[in-house]
Amino acid sequence: MNIKKFFFFSFLIFFNTVFLFAAETLQQLNEWQLFYHKSPDQVFELADDGVPADLEITQVGYWDRPSEKYGCYRTVVTGLDPSKKYEILQKDSPKTSCAVYVNRKLVTQAGDPFEILKSEPSKGSHSIVEPVSFEFYPDDNGNAEIIFFIANYFYRKSGLHDTVYIGPSGSFSNNTYITLYAVICGALIFIGILCLFQFIINHQRKEYFYLGITAIALALRISTNGLSLLSILIPKLSAEIKFKIEYLAMWIVPICVTQMLDAINPNKKLRPIKYALIIAELVIGIVNISVPAYYTNRMVRILQAAMIIVCAYVIGLSIYNLITKKRYSVFNALSYLLVIIGAVIDVLISNGAGGFTISLLPFFLVVFVLLQILMFVKIQNDIYLETVQTSTKLQRLNEAYLRFVPREFLKLLNKESVIKTGLGDYSNIEMCIMFSKVHIYCPANHVSLEEHFHIFDEYLKRVSPIIKEHNGFVSKFLSGGFMALFPKNELDAVLTALEIEQTVDEFNQKLFTKNHKIEVWMGIHFGKMIIGTIGEENRLDDTVISDTVNTSSRIESVCEKLGKTIIVSEEVVQKVQAAETENSPAAFAFERLEDVQVKGKEKPLQIYEVRKI
């Protein structure tokens, strides 16, 4: 069995079990008499005198006379076991206040409904909304007369709106409801706080902010509607405050869901409509919490209408995103579909379908939030993967740049990467510089450009590792040669030149045709220089600027004239000789050549040929 089938059958088994349990242990009280504008004592007398009620109803609900501020519901339950204890369950008391009598004894009350009977009721709200649950024994004949006295101080509807259940004591107590609602509200608040923390950490992820506010608003809605968990936590919480908190979700959630959907799948064309809906919701919401509760609960229809319009917009946009295959549209469509299913089931349950005593909408709302969280996790994972891919591309790009701008050059500029290098960055430094040129010739015939390129490329492949091995690097590849820098010491440059000389001899023996041959000249000088970046903002290049560079180039030209492979300046000889120790005897010798006059120098240049010993 795959995972989808497992969850499907688990879902069916769970709800079938709960429905059967609820139907077998609890009964709805459906036969009621309704007495308008009557106190409990008056109802007792009318019942004893056999006076008919104002209305006979089969199920409790708001009465159709809003002007009637108070009244009583009466029913008589027969056939009970006198030795057994029973319980009455009503998850939500009337929206204002009530008192309950069993066999003409006051057993419980919510708020103070009796204040309304006075000729001059005291000022202040006497409405407290909280669950109604109590236990009782029937009389000796197994009968129980149950009367709900309802007093409405300001609510837009009057009457007992929630279904009343009766069953054996302990069959399904309010503690079960409290636990379930506490878990749901706690989960939503916890998720909301996590989302808000995620937004604080990363302000760019606005969808976490909207989902966090949505989860907390839904928790407030669940904790004030139906069971009214908030009334249990705060026993004297007035109905006026409770209603204002309850209605927050009716305008905050639509705004947040709209913004959340746009944050995930932006649609610039529809933003004017979105902003118009948000402004309308904000205006209605602010007015709703600003006016007294008498007007607040009479604005519910306006809130519902606005919420339906926003929901239609959100559902329509979700379907459009699903059809156009927008990213993450499946998550949105599925989560909104579940909320709709939950709302429909909730309406059926409120009308007594299946004898079910608890609203399923809170569970569906939790699933909605969890699906949104899963979607955000998927988004976060996709962003992470995209970041990894981008980082890999940047790393490869940086490595590609380093093939044009040597890493050693960046180190001399005290830069970690090419990205951090800007136009005009430079550094003053003293070091050795080598200029080298290669001549390729064939005594038998002319060397073509292709042959020249191929041979020169093969030569550089052999020479470049030698330069790196001796702590140097090629700063520039020139036409027929290169310029190399040796920042650590001068001996590195001399040893490199000697090894290149040996490599050239070996290379000549392994050329593709014996008719080809290369000859190399190397001039080495030491001195001060500036290395840095030049060009323009959109085109940078590394360069070395100094008379040392020019002198090294002139020495290399002397090599060509004299037919010498390696010639160094007197500065290089002095530096190398000063660095020699007994532990590192030289495997080469300097032979002084005749001083030469080079371009750009007033005095003749003292030069030396380097030879292996």
PLY file of the C-alpha trace (Angstrom):
ply
format ascii 1.0
element vertex 613
property float x
property float y
property float z
element edge 612
property int vertex1
property int vertex2
end_header
0.00 0.00 0.00
1.48 3.35 -0.99
1.60 6.37 1.29
-1.35 8.14 -0.36
-3.69 5.16 0.16
-2.50 4.80 3.74
-3.39 8.39 4.62
-6.70 8.14 2.76
-7.87 5.06 4.63
-6.55 6.42 7.92
-8.61 9.56 7.31
-11.78 7.51 6.67
-11.27 5.24 9.68
-10.64 8.20 11.99
-13.71 10.17 11.00
-15.99 7.12 10.86
-14.88 6.20 14.37
-15.50 9.71 15.68
-18.90 9.99 13.99
-20.05 6.62 15.36
-18.75 7.48 18.81
-20.55 10.81 18.83
-23.78 9.38 17.48
-23.91 6.50 19.99
-23.03 8.36 23.18
-24.72 11.75 22.77
-28.21 12.75 21.75
-29.44 16.03 20.37
-32.29 17.66 22.20
-34.63 18.59 19.37
-38.07 19.15 20.89
-38.27 22.61 22.45
-40.83 25.12 23.58
-39.94 28.77 23.15
-41.36 31.44 25.47
-40.69 35.04 24.39
-40.09 37.72 26.99
-40.59 35.34 29.91
-38.44 34.74 32.98
-37.80 31.21 34.31
-40.30 31.68 37.15
-42.96 32.75 34.66
-42.24 29.70 32.50
-42.61 27.44 35.54
-46.10 28.84 36.16
-47.13 28.69 32.50
-45.97 25.09 32.25
-47.84 24.10 35.40
-50.99 25.81 34.10
-50.67 24.06 30.71
-50.37 27.35 28.82
-48.91 26.65 25.37
-45.55 28.18 24.41
-45.18 30.98 21.89
-43.46 28.59 19.54
-42.84 24.83 19.24
-39.50 24.06 17.54
-37.66 20.88 16.63
-34.17 22.34 16.95
-32.73 25.29 18.84
-31.73 28.38 16.94
-31.96 32.14 16.96
-35.54 33.30 17.35
-36.96 35.47 14.62
-37.87 38.40 16.87
-34.73 40.51 17.43
-36.77 42.95 19.50
-37.33 40.29 22.14
-34.40 40.79 24.47
-34.94 37.70 26.59
-36.85 34.45 26.70
-36.75 30.80 27.67
-36.29 27.48 25.88
-37.96 24.54 27.60
-37.83 20.80 26.98
-38.62 17.70 29.02
-36.45 14.62 28.59
-38.07 11.34 29.59
-37.01 7.72 29.87
-33.81 8.42 31.76
-32.36 6.13 34.45
-32.90 7.81 37.86
-29.78 6.11 39.24
-27.51 7.42 36.49
-25.82 10.76 36.22
-26.19 12.60 32.92
-24.54 15.60 31.39
-25.69 18.45 29.19
-23.23 19.74 26.65
-23.31 22.98 24.72
-19.96 24.13 23.36
-20.94 27.76 23.17
-23.36 29.65 25.38
-25.67 32.21 23.73
-23.81 35.19 22.34
-24.72 37.30 25.38
-25.66 35.48 28.63
-27.76 32.60 29.90
-28.82 30.54 32.91
-29.78 26.85 32.89
-32.34 25.10 35.13
-32.80 21.35 35.53
-35.97 20.29 37.32
-36.37 23.94 38.31
-32.99 24.21 40.01
-30.35 26.65 38.73
-27.38 24.49 37.74
-25.15 26.90 35.80
-25.03 30.28 34.16
-22.84 32.37 31.83
-22.80 36.06 32.57
-25.72 37.65 34.41
-28.97 37.21 32.46
-31.11 38.22 35.46
-30.01 41.88 35.33
-32.20 42.32 32.26
-35.32 41.57 34.36
-34.83 44.66 36.50
-36.80 47.80 35.72
-33.56 49.78 35.68
-30.68 47.46 34.76
-27.27 48.57 35.98
-24.85 49.96 33.48
-22.10 47.83 32.03
-21.96 44.61 30.08
-23.40 41.52 31.77
-22.58 39.31 28.81
-20.07 36.52 29.24
-19.61 33.89 26.53
-18.31 30.53 27.73
-19.09 26.83 27.23
-22.09 25.37 29.04
-21.57 21.91 30.47
-22.95 20.39 33.63
-24.04 17.10 35.19
-27.36 16.20 36.81
-29.57 13.38 38.00
-33.11 12.98 36.61
-36.06 12.85 39.02
-37.41 9.58 40.44
-39.51 9.04 37.32
-36.51 9.37 35.01
-37.55 12.81 33.74
-35.60 16.04 33.42
-37.14 19.42 32.74
-34.47 21.62 31.15
-34.88 25.38 30.73
-32.42 27.79 29.13
-33.02 31.40 30.11
-31.48 33.69 27.44
-30.81 37.42 27.93
-29.54 39.53 25.02
-28.02 42.88 25.93
-26.59 43.94 22.60
-26.08 41.04 20.16
-27.72 41.30 16.73
-29.56 37.98 17.21
-31.33 36.52 20.19
-31.75 32.92 21.20
-29.95 29.67 21.80
-27.97 29.14 18.61
-25.85 26.09 19.45
-27.10 22.49 19.52
-27.72 21.05 22.98
-26.59 17.45 23.63
-27.42 15.05 26.43
-25.66 11.83 27.31
-24.35 9.68 30.15
-21.89 11.42 32.42
-18.39 11.28 31.00
-19.48 10.33 27.50
-17.89 13.37 25.91
-17.07 16.05 28.43
-16.01 19.59 27.69
-12.50 18.66 28.83
-12.12 16.77 25.57
-13.14 19.84 23.58
-10.87 22.06 25.64
-7.90 19.75 25.01
-8.57 19.56 21.27
-9.06 23.28 20.87
-6.04 24.04 23.07
-3.84 21.78 20.91
-5.13 23.38 17.70
-4.74 26.95 18.97
-1.33 26.17 20.47
-0.15 24.65 17.19
-1.33 27.67 15.20
0.27 30.17 17.59
3.52 28.18 17.62
3.58 28.05 13.81
2.76 31.76 13.65
5.62 32.71 15.98
8.06 30.53 14.01
7.00 32.20 10.78
7.43 35.67 12.28
10.90 34.76 13.53
11.73 33.51 10.05
10.64 36.88 8.66
12.74 38.72 11.25
15.77 36.69 10.18
15.09 37.29 6.48
12.98 40.38 5.72
12.82 39.45 2.05
10.63 36.44 2.82
7.43 38.45 3.35
5.24 35.39 2.87
6.41 34.15 6.28
5.19 37.38 7.88
1.74 37.06 6.30
1.44 33.37 7.16
2.54 34.08 10.74
-0.14 36.76 11.17
-2.69 34.45 9.48
-1.92 31.56 11.86
-2.20 33.78 14.95
-5.43 35.40 13.70
-6.92 31.95 13.03
-5.90 30.85 16.53
-7.71 33.88 17.99
-10.76 33.09 15.87
-10.84 29.46 16.99
-10.23 30.39 20.64
-13.19 32.81 20.67
-15.69 31.00 18.45
-17.65 27.88 19.34
-15.96 26.53 22.45
-14.55 29.98 23.30
-11.32 28.72 24.80
-10.31 32.32 25.53
-13.33 32.64 27.85
-12.09 29.60 29.77
-8.62 31.11 30.15
-10.13 34.50 31.10
-13.38 33.63 32.95
-14.66 37.21 33.21
-13.87 38.14 29.62
-16.72 40.32 28.43
-18.59 39.37 25.28
-17.85 42.81 23.83
-14.07 42.23 23.87
-14.53 38.63 22.83
-16.46 39.60 19.67
-13.90 42.18 18.64
-11.14 39.56 18.92
-13.25 36.98 17.10
-13.90 39.26 14.13
-10.23 40.16 13.66
-9.67 37.08 11.52
-12.52 38.03 9.19
-10.53 40.95 7.77
-6.92 40.25 8.72
-6.78 36.75 7.20
-8.14 37.79 3.75
-5.57 40.60 3.59
-2.69 38.31 4.60
-3.72 35.49 2.26
-3.98 37.95 -0.64
-0.53 39.35 0.09
0.91 35.89 0.64
-0.37 34.67 -2.71
1.12 37.70 -4.46
4.46 37.21 -2.67
4.68 33.63 -3.97
3.34 34.22 -7.49
3.45 37.98 -8.24
0.90 39.29 -10.75
1.49 42.98 -11.52
-1.61 43.26 -13.72
-3.94 42.32 -10.86
-2.25 44.44 -8.19
-4.65 47.39 -8.56
-7.54 45.01 -7.79
-5.57 43.50 -4.92
-4.78 46.89 -3.39
-8.42 47.99 -3.74
-9.59 44.86 -1.89
-6.97 45.29 0.83
-7.86 48.96 1.39
-11.56 48.08 1.60
-10.84 45.29 4.11
-8.65 47.58 6.18
-11.28 50.32 6.33
-14.00 47.86 7.33
-11.71 46.18 9.87
-10.59 49.43 11.51
-14.19 50.63 11.78
-15.20 47.23 13.19
-12.74 47.38 16.08
-13.33 51.10 16.72
-17.10 51.15 17.21
-18.95 49.66 20.21
-19.74 45.93 20.10
-23.42 46.70 19.46
-22.41 47.93 16.01
-19.46 45.56 15.64
-21.56 42.43 15.51
-24.05 44.14 13.20
-21.22 44.68 10.70
-20.63 40.94 10.38
-22.60 40.77 7.14
-20.36 43.46 5.67
-17.28 41.59 6.85
-18.62 38.35 5.40
-19.41 39.99 2.06
-15.94 41.53 1.85
-14.37 38.24 2.86
-16.35 36.35 0.18
-15.18 38.83 -2.48
-11.55 38.44 -1.41
-11.94 34.66 -1.26
-13.36 34.67 -4.79
-10.35 36.72 -5.92
-7.90 34.37 -4.17
-9.58 31.20 -5.47
-9.84 32.61 -8.98
-6.18 33.63 -8.96
-5.19 30.23 -7.55
-7.09 28.44 -10.33
-5.45 30.73 -12.92
-2.01 29.96 -11.46
-2.85 26.26 -11.53
-3.96 26.38 -15.16
-0.93 28.41 -16.22
1.30 26.03 -14.23
2.78 28.64 -11.94
5.27 27.39 -9.40
3.74 26.11 -6.14
0.20 26.66 -7.46
-0.72 23.06 -6.55
0.01 23.74 -2.87
-2.16 26.87 -2.88
-5.04 25.25 -4.76
-5.03 22.20 -2.47
-4.85 24.26 0.74
-7.72 26.57 -0.28
-9.78 23.58 -1.42
-9.37 21.97 2.00
-10.56 25.16 3.71
-13.67 25.18 1.49
-14.34 21.50 2.24
-13.87 22.18 5.95
-16.29 25.10 5.83
-18.94 23.01 4.01
-18.57 20.16 6.51
-18.79 22.69 9.33
-22.08 24.02 7.99
-23.45 20.47 7.76
-22.33 19.70 11.30
-23.86 22.91 12.64
-27.16 21.71 11.17
-26.87 18.42 13.07
-25.44 16.20 10.32
-24.33 12.81 11.64
-24.79 13.76 15.28
-21.26 15.17 15.28
-20.62 17.50 18.20
-17.39 19.22 17.24
-16.54 21.56 14.40
-13.95 20.22 11.96
-13.11 23.61 10.50
-10.30 24.27 13.03
-8.63 21.01 11.96
-8.86 22.02 8.31
-7.43 25.42 9.15
-4.43 23.75 10.80
-3.98 21.59 7.69
-4.20 24.77 5.58
-1.41 26.41 7.58
0.70 23.22 7.49
0.31 22.99 3.71
1.44 26.59 3.42
4.43 25.73 5.62
5.24 22.75 3.36
5.03 25.07 0.37
7.41 27.51 2.04
9.77 24.65 2.84
9.67 23.67 -0.83
10.34 27.30 -1.80
13.18 27.49 0.72
14.66 24.26 -0.63
14.38 25.51 -4.22
16.04 28.79 -3.23
18.80 26.82 -1.51
19.35 24.67 -4.59
19.33 27.76 -6.82
21.80 29.42 -4.46
24.05 26.38 -4.59
23.87 26.36 -8.38
24.54 30.10 -8.52
27.42 29.72 -6.08
28.85 26.92 -8.20
28.52 29.05 -11.31
30.17 31.99 -9.55
32.96 29.74 -8.36
33.50 28.46 -11.87
33.33 32.00 -13.20
35.85 33.13 -10.59
38.10 30.23 -11.54
37.71 31.23 -15.18
38.71 34.81 -14.31
41.75 33.48 -12.49
42.86 31.94 -15.76
43.12 35.49 -17.08
44.05 37.28 -13.85
46.49 35.15 -11.80
45.58 34.38 -8.21
49.12 35.41 -7.19
48.51 38.83 -8.74
45.40 39.26 -6.57
47.37 38.26 -3.46
49.89 41.01 -4.21
46.92 43.42 -4.28
45.67 41.93 -0.97
42.43 40.83 -2.67
40.67 37.53 -2.01
38.91 37.28 -5.36
38.39 39.00 -8.68
34.94 40.13 -7.48
36.52 42.31 -4.79
38.99 43.89 -7.21
38.14 47.34 -8.53
39.48 49.83 -10.99
42.59 51.62 -9.71
43.60 49.07 -7.06
47.40 48.96 -6.80
50.33 47.97 -4.64
54.00 49.05 -4.39
56.41 46.15 -4.30
60.02 45.13 -4.93
60.57 41.89 -6.78
62.24 40.14 -9.67
60.84 40.25 -13.19
61.66 38.04 -16.17
61.11 38.90 -19.82
61.35 35.98 -22.21
60.94 35.57 -25.94
60.94 32.50 -28.17
62.02 32.19 -31.75
60.67 29.30 -33.81
62.32 28.51 -37.10
62.76 25.78 -39.65
65.85 25.79 -41.85
64.07 23.87 -44.61
61.03 26.04 -45.10
58.85 28.84 -43.69
56.97 28.22 -40.44
53.23 28.72 -40.94
51.08 30.63 -38.42
49.31 27.42 -37.40
52.63 25.65 -36.78
53.94 28.65 -34.88
50.85 28.77 -32.64
50.87 25.03 -31.99
54.59 24.88 -31.09
54.43 28.01 -28.94
51.38 26.63 -27.08
53.15 23.34 -26.37
56.20 25.25 -25.17
54.15 27.34 -22.71
52.45 24.21 -21.35
55.89 22.95 -20.33
57.24 26.27 -19.08
54.29 27.55 -16.97
54.48 24.75 -14.34
58.20 25.43 -13.91
57.48 29.09 -13.11
54.81 28.12 -10.55
57.11 25.54 -9.02
59.59 28.31 -8.21
57.02 30.62 -6.58
56.51 32.76 -9.67
53.63 33.41 -12.01
53.12 34.59 -15.56
51.73 38.11 -15.49
51.45 38.52 -19.27
51.62 36.23 -22.28
53.20 38.24 -25.06
53.48 37.65 -28.76
56.24 35.06 -28.85
57.01 35.21 -25.12
55.90 36.08 -21.62
56.52 38.28 -18.60
56.87 36.49 -15.24
57.03 37.89 -11.70
58.84 36.37 -8.71
57.68 38.10 -5.51
59.47 35.88 -2.95
63.18 36.03 -3.90
65.52 36.50 -6.83
66.95 33.00 -6.70
63.55 31.66 -7.83
63.85 33.63 -11.08
67.39 32.39 -11.81
66.55 28.74 -11.07
63.44 29.04 -13.25
65.50 30.38 -16.16
68.01 27.52 -15.86
65.27 24.89 -15.78
63.51 26.48 -18.77
66.84 26.34 -20.64
67.07 22.62 -19.95
63.41 22.11 -20.91
63.97 23.87 -24.23
66.80 21.45 -25.06
64.53 18.49 -24.31
61.64 20.07 -26.16
63.72 20.56 -29.29
64.52 16.87 -29.29
60.83 15.92 -29.07
59.36 18.34 -31.58
56.83 17.03 -34.03
59.28 17.36 -36.96
63.03 17.45 -36.57
63.16 20.37 -38.95
61.60 22.71 -36.33
63.55 24.26 -33.52
62.98 26.90 -30.87
65.42 29.30 -29.28
64.65 31.17 -26.07
66.06 34.36 -24.51
65.47 35.48 -20.94
66.29 38.82 -19.31
65.97 39.19 -15.50
66.04 42.36 -13.43
65.15 43.37 -9.83
63.61 46.62 -8.63
60.62 48.59 -7.44
57.34 48.47 -9.36
53.64 49.20 -9.10
51.16 46.44 -9.86
47.48 47.22 -10.22
44.35 47.35 -12.35
43.81 49.81 -15.17
41.19 50.38 -17.86
37.57 51.37 -17.28
34.72 50.16 -15.09
33.46 47.68 -17.69
36.90 46.53 -18.83
39.75 45.96 -16.38
43.22 44.61 -16.96
46.18 43.88 -14.69
49.45 45.68 -15.34
52.93 46.25 -13.98
54.28 49.79 -14.26
57.94 50.50 -13.54
61.33 51.25 -15.09
62.21 47.76 -13.81
59.88 46.29 -16.42
61.49 48.29 -19.20
65.00 47.37 -18.05
64.11 43.67 -17.98
62.77 43.99 -21.52
65.98 45.72 -22.64
68.12 42.97 -21.09
66.10 40.36 -23.00
66.82 42.24 -26.26
70.55 42.12 -25.40
70.19 38.32 -25.14
68.98 38.24 -28.72
71.87 40.41 -29.95
74.56 38.50 -28.08
73.02 35.06 -28.61
72.91 34.39 -24.89
70.06 32.41 -23.25
70.00 34.00 -19.75
71.25 37.47 -18.84
70.62 39.15 -15.49
71.30 42.64 -14.13
73.85 43.48 -11.44
70.97 44.03 -8.94
69.89 40.41 -9.40
73.49 39.14 -8.92
73.88 41.13 -5.69
70.58 39.88 -4.30
71.32 36.26 -5.15
74.86 36.36 -3.75
73.65 38.01 -0.55
71.08 35.26 -0.09
73.50 32.35 -0.68
74.40 30.23 2.35
76.52 27.19 2.98
73.41 25.00 3.02
72.37 26.12 -0.44
75.43 26.20 -2.65
74.86 27.66 -6.11
74.69 25.21 -9.04
75.37 28.02 -11.44
77.78 30.89 -12.01
77.54 34.49 -13.10
79.88 35.61 -15.88
80.17 39.33 -16.31
79.64 40.64 -19.78
80.62 43.94 -21.28
78.48 46.81 -20.03
75.82 47.86 -22.48
74.04 51.11 -23.10
70.29 50.55 -23.23
67.50 52.89 -24.17
66.22 54.99 -21.27
69.41 54.63 -19.17
72.06 57.32 -18.81
74.74 54.97 -17.48
75.78 51.70 -19.10
74.07 48.64 -17.65
76.18 45.99 -15.95
74.97 42.59 -17.06
75.87 38.97 -16.35
75.31 35.69 -18.15
74.03 32.79 -16.09
75.59 29.38 -16.73
75.24 25.98 -15.10
78.29 24.70 -13.29
0 1
1 2
2 3
3 4
4 5
5 6
6 7
7 8
8 9
9 10
10 11
11 12
12 13
13 14
14 15
15 16
16 17
17 18
18 19
19 20
20 21
21 22
22 23
23 24
24 25
25 26
26 27
27 28
28 29
29 30
30 31
31 32
32 33
33 34
34 35
35 36
36 37
37 38
38 39
39 40
40 41
41 42
42 43
43 44
44 45
45 46
46 47
47 48
48 49
49 50
50 51
51 52
52 53
53 54
54 55
55 56
56 57
57 58
58 59
59 60
60 61
61 62
62 63
63 64
64 65
65 66
66 67
67 68
68 69
69 70
70 71
71 72
72 73
73 74
74 75
75 76
76 77
77 78
78 79
79 80
80 81
81 82
82 83
83 84
84 85
85 86
86 87
87 88
88 89
89 90
90 91
91 92
92 93
93 94
94 95
95 96
96 97
97 98
98 99
99 100
100 101
101 102
102 103
103 104
104 105
105 106
106 107
107 108
108 109
109 110
110 111
111 112
112 113
113 114
114 115
115 116
116 117
117 118
118 119
119 120
120 121
121 122
122 123
123 124
124 125
125 126
126 127
127 128
128 129
129 130
130 131
131 132
132 133
133 134
134 135
135 136
136 137
137 138
138 139
139 140
140 141
141 142
142 143
143 144
144 145
145 146
146 147
147 148
148 149
149 150
150 151
151 152
152 153
153 154
154 155
155 156
156 157
157 158
158 159
159 160
160 161
161 162
162 163
163 164
164 165
165 166
166 167
167 168
168 169
169 170
170 171
171 172
172 173
173 174
174 175
175 176
176 177
177 178
178 179
179 180
180 181
181 182
182 183
183 184
184 185
185 186
186 187
187 188
188 189
189 190
190 191
191 192
192 193
193 194
194 195
195 196
196 197
197 198
198 199
199 200
200 201
201 202
202 203
203 204
204 205
205 206
206 207
207 208
208 209
209 210
210 211
211 212
212 213
213 214
214 215
215 216
216 217
217 218
218 219
219 220
220 221
221 222
222 223
223 224
224 225
225 226
226 227
227 228
228 229
229 230
230 231
231 232
232 233
233 234
234 235
235 236
236 237
237 238
238 239
239 240
240 241
241 242
242 243
243 244
244 245
245 246
246 247
247 248
248 249
249 250
250 251
251 252
252 253
253 254
254 255
255 256
256 257
257 258
258 259
259 260
260 261
261 262
262 263
263 264
264 265
265 266
266 267
267 268
268 269
269 270
270 271
271 272
272 273
273 274
274 275
275 276
276 277
277 278
278 279
279 280
280 281
281 282
282 283
283 284
284 285
285 286
286 287
287 288
288 289
289 290
290 291
291 292
292 293
293 294
294 295
295 296
296 297
297 298
298 299
299 300
300 301
301 302
302 303
303 304
304 305
305 306
306 307
307 308
308 309
309 310
310 311
311 312
312 313
313 314
314 315
315 316
316 317
317 318
318 319
319 320
320 321
321 322
322 323
323 324
324 325
325 326
326 327
327 328
328 329
329 330
330 331
331 332
332 333
333 334
334 335
335 336
336 337
337 338
338 339
339 340
340 341
341 342
342 343
343 344
344 345
345 346
346 347
347 348
348 349
349 350
350 351
351 352
352 353
353 354
354 355
355 356
356 357
357 358
358 359
359 360
360 361
361 362
362 363
363 364
364 365
365 366
366 367
367 368
368 369
369 370
370 371
371 372
372 373
373 374
374 375
375 376
376 377
377 378
378 379
379 380
380 381
381 382
382 383
383 384
384 385
385 386
386 387
387 388
388 389
389 390
390 391
391 392
392 393
393 394
394 395
395 396
396 397
397 398
398 399
399 400
400 401
401 402
402 403
403 404
404 405
405 406
406 407
407 408
408 409
409 410
410 411
411 412
412 413
413 414
414 415
415 416
416 417
417 418
418 419
419 420
420 421
421 422
422 423
423 424
424 425
425 426
426 427
427 428
428 429
429 430
430 431
431 432
432 433
433 434
434 435
435 436
436 437
437 438
438 439
439 440
440 441
441 442
442 443
443 444
444 445
445 446
446 447
447 448
448 449
449 450
450 451
451 452
452 453
453 454
454 455
455 456
456 457
457 458
458 459
459 460
460 461
461 462
462 463
463 464
464 465
465 466
466 467
467 468
468 469
469 470
470 471
471 472
472 473
473 474
474 475
475 476
476 477
477 478
478 479
479 480
480 481
481 482
482 483
483 484
484 485
485 486
486 487
487 488
488 489
489 490
490 491
491 492
492 493
493 494
494 495
495 496
496 497
497 498
498 499
499 500
500 501
501 502
502 503
503 504
504 505
505 506
506 507
507 508
508 509
509 510
510 511
511 512
512 513
513 514
514 515
515 516
516 517
517 518
518 519
519 520
520 521
521 522
522 523
523 524
524 525
525 526
526 527
527 528
528 529
529 530
530 531
531 532
532 533
533 534
534 535
535 536
536 537
537 538
538 539
539 540
540 541
541 542
542 543
543 544
544 545
545 546
546 547
547 548
548 549
549 550
550 551
551 552
552 553
553 554
554 555
555 556
556 557
557 558
558 559
559 560
560 561
561 562
562 563
563 564
564 565
565 566
566 567
567 568
568 569
569 570
570 571
571 572
572 573
573 574
574 575
575 576
576 577
577 578
578 579
579 580
580 581
581 582
582 583
583 584
584 585
585 586
586 587
587 588
588 589
589 590
590 591
591 592
592 593
593 594
594 595
595 596
596 597
597 598
598 599
599 600
600 601
601 602
602 603
603 604
604 605
605 606
606 607
607 608
608 609
609 610
610 611
611 612
